[in-house]
Amino acid sequence: MTVITSALYYIVIGAVFIYLFIYAYDIFYGEKPEKQIKKIHKHFRKETIKNIDRLEIEPRKYTLYQVTTENGKKKVKLKPGYKVVNIVAKKENNRKQKKGTV
């Protein structure tokens, strides 16, 4: 009985350490492109994706993708740990200058 419980204990603890090692490796050395594309498909699951282009890559910081959908083009930044951030275009401010200011 003790052999079975100790074997089960080693399997559970070993699985936890393997999972943590894989997660830490992805954070420190960047994810594989296949995993990133899966994450993008999961993020845009309600829309149909036509094309995914990689625009810019910084291995430990982020990867910038341009996703072409039926609704248009969207830019997405993936950070380590598979965090997806949508990039929103800046709006131009066309404010009039006040009188008396330079």
PyMOL commands that set and color helices and strands:
alter all, ss='L'
color gray80, all
select helices_A, chain A and resi 2-29+33-43
alter helices_A, ss='H'
color red, helices_A
select strands_A, chain A and resi 49-58+62-69+73-79+83-87
alter strands_A, ss='S'
color yellow, strands_A
deselect
rebuild
show_as cartoon
